[in-house]
Amino acid sequence: MQSRPHFAKTLRLLAAAALSLGAAGSIAAPPAEPPHIVQAPHYGDGLFYFYQERYFSSITSLMVSQHFERLPHHEDEAEILRGGLMLSFGLHREAGDIFARLIEKGGVKPSVRDRAWFYLAKIRYQRGFNPEAEQALTHIEGKLPGDLEEDRALLLSNLLMAREDYAGAVTALNTFAAAKDANRYIRFNLGVALVKSGDVARGTTMLDELGKAPAENEEIRALRDKANVALGFTALQENRAELARTYLERVRLNGMQSNKALLGFGWAAASLKKPNLALVPWEELVKRDISDSAVLEARIAVPYAYAELGAYGQSLQLYNEAIAAFEAENAGLDESIAAIRGGKLISGLMSTNPGEEMGWFWKIERLPDMPHAGHLTQVLAQHEFQEAFKNFRDLRFLATNLEGWRDNLGVFSDMLTNRRNAYAERLPKVLERAKDIGLDALQRRRDVLAEELKQAEDSQDGVAFADEKERDLMERLQSVQAALKQLGDDPEFASARERARLAQGALVWRLSQEYPSRVWDAQKGMKATDAGLDEARRRDAALAQAQKDEPARHEAFAKRIAELDKRIQALIPQVAQLTKEQQQVVQEIAVAELVRQKERLQGYTMQARFAVAQLYDRANSAKEADHAGKP
């Protein structure tokens, strides 16, 4: 009898992986949701970039506004947002420091403090400090806003299951799972927790409901498939093959879990001693990409089934074909490893997945052109690879950002030079114009006018406020009266003398009548004159101060530009070196996964060769038995 492929070991691994999906099923939350009532324009500027998912621009705008204290009424909310953005970039330590300061700060609103405790717990969990994370959750006093309350329950359940307190995880999730529109991940986690806590019937029922429920999008369909795969392999472990087939046949034929489901479906039939039924899913599976471990196992499971059916010749042929395919796949893996180490994977991912900014929630959406793109499936599925590649991509973004600022500093330096030249060119002209104005002479003229105004007011002399036309008329009348006086008392000019007297009286009367309004106008004009002189003095003082301050400002800007240029010039090679090192890290992670695929391939190759040897031994034994039976 030929040896059976490592069915038991594969079964244990797949079942463990399927069930462990619940403990890690919490989706990462985006940065902290900011408030919708904005009282500071600069805070709104940061929110604009936030809602555009331009998180780097958002955090830089936010930090600049914080530096210049432009965020009244939003100081704590801004810190929560900044901490959430830091967390989205993977800067766990910096984000933790922000939340810790908020917690320790007095006068913080309870809702803000609760969110800070939640994010601090989340950071500690991600860094592996589970007891500290669980302790942080206990400090949350109220209900968290929006979906954060469900995220809190998921996080608590993960922490409890991590220390094998499955009953506690059930308690934490029960309330949310009872809701009509309960989060599917909460129900999935609860089902896993129930199974592991010993309540297999209820846990299986919940996972079964999830596995049969309609799914409105790809994410939920994928979760439903995971639930059915988990149920199917758990049933296989319990030797309930018929039930396992029921669960596994629900899994979509084309999906992330389809290969595992087809493999398990075949093994369920094999467990029922029905190798002919096992061949149906396995022969479908062997047509798929051989880079998948389930397809690799199917390549030796199919000849195993034929051997069980007694078709030894066909079984031997298929084993040999599997060995040839494994050797070809091994060579393909070597080609992929060489391409990865040559940088083709990284450059391909960068060119096919462009993005404007860095950010922890960016995802790889398109595969690059590689010799064997199917090998990348397992590589890209790794959380470790995804995080490492995000680090690499962010370093590339920072390198581009630094180069942009280096160019901008050159522009700023040119602008400063032009400003200095313009200052040096315009200052003498401005000083000359200021000198021509003669503020002292104007002040003396103002003082003379003020004295005349005072005398006129004291004597209530209306004539003093006559305008130029009126003064000319008065002079003409005086000239006429003087001429008439020289003519003596001649009766012929009596009427002329009377008309001149009446005209002069009318003019004096009008000036006397208009005296109050003219005094008011004169006082108003004097105030305007004083205001103008004060403004001229302020400008003269500002000009004098500018002659001292402007060169100092130019020097301060020049010094700041020089310091920033020095920092940027020092950072550029550091970032370049880190980028190079991170590229090596990303490539080695990818290579390590392909090496693991090669090791699995070698294991399956050895099994196939051993099965071939067993078939040859069986054939030889049969021949010897035939010879021994002949006379």
TAZI-V316049 format. One record per residue. N is the residue number from 1. PHI is phi in degrees with one decimal (* if undefined). PSI is psi as a letter, one per 20 degrees, with the letter a starting at -180 (NA if undefined). Layout:
# TAZI-V316049
<<N	PHI	PSI> <N	PHI	PSI>>
This chain:
# TAZI-V316049
<<1	*	p> <2	-72.2	q> <3	-72.6	q> <4	-82.0	p> <5	-54.3	r> <6	-67.8	m> <7	-65.9	g> <8	-63.3	g> <9	-65.1	g> <10	-60.3	g> <11	-60.1	g> <12	-62.2	g> <13	-65.6	g> <14	-68.0	h> <15	-65.1	g> <16	-63.4	g> <17	-65.4	g> <18	-64.5	g> <19	-71.0	h> <20	-71.2	i> <21	-59.7	h> <22	-66.5	g> <23	-69.3	h> <24	-118.1	k> <25	-83.0	i> <26	-71.4	p> <27	-81.0	p> <28	-62.8	p> <29	-79.1	q> <30	-71.5	r> <31	-56.2	r> <32	-53.2	p> <33	-71.3	o> <34	-78.8	r> <35	-70.7	q> <36	-96.9	i> <37	-96.3	o> <38	-107.3	p> <39	-106.7	i> <40	-120.8	p> <41	-56.9	h> <42	-68.6	h> <43	-68.4	h> <44	-61.6	h> <45	-62.9	g> <46	-65.1	h> <47	-67.8	h> <48	-58.2	g> <49	-66.4	h> <50	-60.2	g> <51	-72.6	i> <52	-82.6	j> <53	62.3	k> <54	-100.9	m> <55	-69.1	h> <56	-66.5	g> <57	-62.8	h> <58	-63.5	g> <59	-72.0	h> <60	-67.4	g> <61	-61.6	g> <62	-64.0	g> <63	-69.5	h> <64	-64.2	g> <65	-64.4	h> <66	-65.1	h> <67	-60.7	g> <68	-93.7	j> <69	55.3	l> <70	-103.3	j> <71	-119.2	l> <72	-62.7	q> <73	74.2	i> <74	-130.4	j> <75	-59.8	g> <76	-70.9	g> <77	-62.8	h> <78	-64.0	h> <79	-68.3	h> <80	-61.4	g> <81	-63.0	g> <82	-63.5	g> <83	-63.2	g> <84	-63.5	h> <85	-68.1	g> <86	-58.5	g> <87	-63.9	h> <88	-66.0	h> <89	-86.4	i> <90	83.0	j> <91	-87.7	m> <92	-63.4	g> <93	-65.3	g> <94	-63.2	g> <95	-63.9	g> <96	-61.1	h> <97	-62.9	g> <98	-62.9	g> <99	-66.7	h> <100	-64.4	g> <101	-65.1	h> <102	-63.4	h> <103	-65.2	h> <104	-78.8	i> <105	-71.7	p> <106	-81.2	q> <107	80.4	j> <108	-78.8	p> <109	-61.1	q> <110	-54.9	h> <111	-64.5	h> <112	-68.5	g> <113	-64.4	h> <114	-62.5	g> <115	-65.5	h> <116	-64.1	g> <117	-62.1	g> <118	-62.6	g> <119	-67.6	h> <120	-65.0	g> <121	-62.5	g> <122	-63.9	g> <123	-62.7	g> <124	-62.4	h> <125	-64.2	g> <126	-65.1	h> <127	-90.1	j> <128	90.8	j> <129	-93.1	m> <130	-64.6	g> <131	-59.4	g> <132	-66.7	h> <133	-65.2	g> <134	-65.0	h> <135	-66.0	h> <136	-62.0	h> <137	-63.9	h> <138	-68.3	i> <139	-83.7	i> <140	-75.5	o> <141	-95.8	h> <142	-108.5	a> <143	-89.8	p> <144	-75.9	q> <145	-75.4	q> <146	57.7	c> <147	-76.8	i> <148	-63.8	h> <149	-66.5	g> <150	-68.5	h> <151	-61.1	h> <152	-63.1	g> <153	-65.1	g> <154	-62.9	g> <155	-63.3	g> <156	-62.9	g> <157	-65.1	h> <158	-63.2	g> <159	-65.6	g> <160	-68.1	g> <161	-69.0	h> <162	-64.3	h> <163	-104.1	k> <164	63.5	k> <165	-94.0	m> <166	-70.7	h> <167	-64.1	g> <168	-63.9	h> <169	-63.6	h> <170	-61.8	g> <171	-62.4	g> <172	-65.9	h> <173	-97.6	i> <174	-55.5	g> <175	-60.9	g> <176	-74.0	h> <177	-67.6	h> <178	-74.6	i> <179	-65.9	q> <180	-63.9	h> <181	-104.6	l> <182	-61.1	q> <183	-57.0	p> <184	-63.6	h> <185	-67.2	h> <186	-64.5	g> <187	-66.3	h> <188	-63.7	g> <189	-59.8	g> <190	-64.7	g> <191	-60.2	g> <192	-64.0	g> <193	-62.6	h> <194	-64.7	g> <195	-60.6	g> <196	-76.0	h> <197	-84.8	i> <198	107.7	i> <199	-89.2	m> <200	-63.7	h> <201	-61.9	g> <202	-67.6	g> <203	-62.6	g> <204	-64.3	h> <205	-60.9	g> <206	-66.8	g> <207	-65.7	h> <208	-65.8	g> <209	-61.4	g> <210	-65.9	h> <211	-71.1	i> <212	-105.6	i> <213	-70.7	q> <214	-65.3	q> <215	-123.2	p> <216	-89.7	i> <217	-148.8	r> <218	-64.4	h> <219	-61.2	g> <220	-71.9	h> <221	-63.3	h> <222	-65.1	g> <223	-65.2	h> <224	-62.0	g> <225	-62.2	h> <226	-62.5	g> <227	-62.5	g> <228	-68.5	h> <229	-63.8	g> <230	-60.2	g> <231	-63.6	g> <232	-64.3	g> <233	-73.1	h> <234	-65.5	g> <235	-64.2	h> <236	-62.6	g> <237	-61.7	h> <238	-90.4	j> <239	61.1	k> <240	-112.4	m> <241	-64.5	g> <242	-62.8	g> <243	-65.8	h> <244	-60.5	g> <245	-61.7	h> <246	-61.2	g> <247	-67.8	g> <248	-71.5	h> <249	-73.4	i> <250	-77.0	h> <251	-69.6	p> <252	-60.5	q> <253	-70.8	h> <254	-127.3	o> <255	-170.6	r> <256	-64.0	h> <257	-102.2	j> <258	-65.1	h> <259	-64.3	g> <260	-62.8	g> <261	-65.6	g> <262	-63.0	g> <263	-63.5	g> <264	-64.5	h> <265	-61.6	h> <266	-68.1	g> <267	-66.7	h> <268	-63.4	g> <269	-65.9	h> <270	-62.9	h> <271	-66.6	h> <272	-86.5	j> <273	62.7	k> <274	-125.3	m> <275	-61.5	h> <276	-63.8	h> <277	-73.7	h> <278	-66.2	h> <279	-64.5	h> <280	-61.3	g> <281	-70.5	h> <282	-68.1	h> <283	-69.7	h> <284	-68.9	h> <285	-68.3	h> <286	-68.4	i> <287	-80.1	i> <288	-92.6	r> <289	-59.9	p> <290	-71.6	i> <291	-69.7	i> <292	-79.5	p> <293	-63.5	h> <294	-66.3	h> <295	-68.0	h> <296	-58.6	g> <297	-67.3	h> <298	-65.2	h> <299	-63.6	h> <300	-100.8	i> <301	-73.6	h> <302	-62.8	g> <303	-63.5	h> <304	-59.9	g> <305	-66.1	g> <306	-63.4	h> <307	-64.2	h> <308	-63.6	h> <309	-84.3	i> <310	89.6	j> <311	-87.2	m> <312	-68.6	h> <313	-62.7	g> <314	-66.5	h> <315	-61.3	g> <316	-61.9	g> <317	-62.1	g> <318	-68.2	h> <319	-62.7	g> <320	-64.7	h> <321	-64.3	h> <322	-64.6	g> <323	-61.1	g> <324	-62.4	g> <325	-66.1	h> <326	-64.7	g> <327	-66.9	h> <328	-65.5	g> <329	-65.1	h> <330	-61.1	g> <331	-64.9	h> <332	-63.8	h> <333	-62.8	h> <334	-61.1	g> <335	-64.6	g> <336	-64.6	g> <337	-61.3	g> <338	-63.8	g> <339	-66.2	h> <340	-64.8	g> <341	-66.9	h> <342	-81.8	i> <343	89.6	j> <344	-68.1	h> <345	-64.1	g> <346	-64.2	g> <347	-63.5	h> <348	-65.5	g> <349	-63.4	h> <350	-66.8	h> <351	-76.8	h> <352	-90.7	i> <353	-129.9	m> <354	-70.8	q> <355	-159.0	q> <356	-73.4	h> <357	-136.0	r> <358	-77.8	r> <359	169.1	q> <360	-76.0	i> <361	-102.3	j> <362	-70.2	q> <363	-129.3	q> <364	-77.8	p> <365	-113.2	h> <366	-129.2	q> <367	-86.1	q> <368	-78.9	r> <369	-81.2	o> <370	-127.1	r> <371	-54.8	g> <372	-138.0	n> <373	-61.2	h> <374	-61.4	h> <375	-67.0	i> <376	-79.4	i> <377	-57.0	g> <378	-68.3	h> <379	-65.1	g> <380	-71.1	h> <381	-75.1	i> <382	-74.5	p> <383	-61.1	g> <384	-60.5	g> <385	-66.7	g> <386	-58.5	g> <387	-66.9	g> <388	-64.3	g> <389	-69.5	h> <390	-61.8	g> <391	-60.0	g> <392	-62.5	g> <393	-62.7	g> <394	-65.3	h> <395	-64.0	h> <396	-63.1	g> <397	-62.9	g> <398	-63.9	h> <399	-62.6	g> <400	-64.7	h> <401	-63.1	g> <402	-64.9	g> <403	-64.0	h> <404	-63.5	g> <405	-68.8	h> <406	-62.1	g> <407	-66.2	h> <408	-63.6	h> <409	-63.4	h> <410	-62.7	g> <411	-65.2	g> <412	-62.0	h> <413	-63.5	g> <414	-64.8	g> <415	-61.7	g> <416	-65.5	g> <417	-61.7	g> <418	-63.2	h> <419	-67.9	g> <420	-61.9	g> <421	-63.2	g> <422	-63.9	h> <423	-63.5	g> <424	-64.5	h> <425	-77.6	h> <426	-87.3	h> <427	-58.3	g> <428	-60.3	h> <429	-66.3	g> <430	-65.4	g> <431	-63.9	h> <432	-65.9	g> <433	-63.8	h> <434	-63.3	h> <435	-69.0	h> <436	-65.9	h> <437	-62.5	h> <438	64.0	m> <439	-62.2	h> <440	-65.1	g> <441	-64.3	g> <442	-63.5	h> <443	-65.3	g> <444	-65.1	g> <445	-62.8	h> <446	-64.9	g> <447	-63.8	h> <448	-63.0	g> <449	-62.5	h> <450	-63.6	h> <451	-66.5	g> <452	-62.6	h> <453	-64.0	g> <454	-64.3	g> <455	-62.1	g> <456	-64.2	h> <457	-68.1	h> <458	-65.3	h> <459	-91.9	i> <460	50.9	l> <461	-86.6	o> <462	-68.9	h> <463	-62.4	h> <464	-63.5	i> <465	-102.9	j> <466	-66.9	q> <467	-84.9	a> <468	-63.2	g> <469	-64.3	g> <470	-68.1	h> <471	-66.0	h> <472	-63.8	g> <473	-65.1	h> <474	-65.4	g> <475	-64.8	g> <476	-63.9	g> <477	-63.0	g> <478	-63.7	h> <479	-65.4	g> <480	-63.3	g> <481	-62.8	h> <482	-65.7	g> <483	-66.2	g> <484	-65.4	h> <485	-66.9	h> <486	-68.4	h> <487	-79.4	i> <488	80.5	b> <489	-98.0	k> <490	-61.2	p> <491	-60.9	h> <492	-63.0	h> <493	-105.5	j> <494	-62.4	g> <495	-65.8	h> <496	-67.3	g> <497	-63.4	h> <498	-68.5	g> <499	-64.9	h> <500	-65.6	h> <501	-65.0	g> <502	-65.6	g> <503	-63.9	g> <504	-66.9	h> <505	-64.7	g> <506	-63.0	h> <507	-66.6	g> <508	-64.5	g> <509	-61.8	g> <510	-65.3	g> <511	-64.7	h> <512	-69.2	h> <513	-67.4	h> <514	-91.2	j> <515	-56.7	g> <516	-59.0	g> <517	-68.8	h> <518	-72.1	h> <519	-63.8	g> <520	-62.7	g> <521	-62.3	g> <522	-66.0	g> <523	-63.8	g> <524	-61.5	g> <525	-63.2	h> <526	-67.0	h> <527	-63.9	g> <528	-63.4	h> <529	-63.5	g> <530	-61.7	g> <531	-63.6	g> <532	-63.1	g> <533	-65.6	g> <534	-62.8	g> <535	-63.0	g> <536	-63.1	h> <537	-66.4	g> <538	-62.4	g> <539	-66.8	h> <540	-65.1	h> <541	-67.5	g> <542	-63.7	h> <543	-64.7	g> <544	-64.2	g> <545	-68.1	h> <546	-63.0	h> <547	-62.6	h> <548	-91.1	g> <549	-79.8	g> <550	-60.2	g> <551	-59.4	h> <552	-66.9	h> <553	-63.8	g> <554	-58.3	g> <555	-65.4	h> <556	-64.7	g> <557	-62.8	g> <558	-61.8	g> <559	-65.6	g> <560	-64.3	g> <561	-62.5	g> <562	-64.1	g> <563	-65.2	g> <564	-64.9	h> <565	-62.7	g> <566	-63.2	g> <567	-63.6	g> <568	-66.1	g> <569	-63.4	h> <570	-78.5	h> <571	-75.7	h> <572	-57.3	g> <573	-67.0	h> <574	-65.0	g> <575	-65.3	h> <576	-61.5	g> <577	-67.0	g> <578	-64.1	h> <579	-62.6	g> <580	-62.9	g> <581	-65.8	g> <582	-67.2	h> <583	-61.2	g> <584	-63.8	g> <585	-61.8	g> <586	-60.5	g> <587	-65.3	h> <588	-68.9	h> <589	-62.5	g> <590	-64.1	g> <591	-63.7	g> <592	-60.6	h> <593	-67.0	g> <594	-66.7	h> <595	-64.4	h> <596	-63.9	h> <597	-63.7	h> <598	-63.9	h> <599	-66.4	g> <600	-62.6	h> <601	-62.3	g> <602	-64.3	h> <603	-63.0	g> <604	-66.7	h> <605	-63.4	g> <606	-63.1	g> <607	-61.4	g> <608	-64.8	g> <609	-64.7	h> <610	-65.0	h> <611	-65.4	h> <612	-61.2	g> <613	-61.0	g> <614	-63.0	g> <615	-64.9	g> <616	-65.1	g> <617	-61.2	g> <618	-64.3	g> <619	-64.4	g> <620	-64.6	g> <621	-62.6	h> <622	-65.4	g> <623	-63.6	g> <624	-62.6	h> <625	-66.8	h> <626	-65.4	g> <627	-64.2	h> <628	-67.2	h> <629	-81.9	i> <630	-81.5	q> <631	-74.4	NA>>
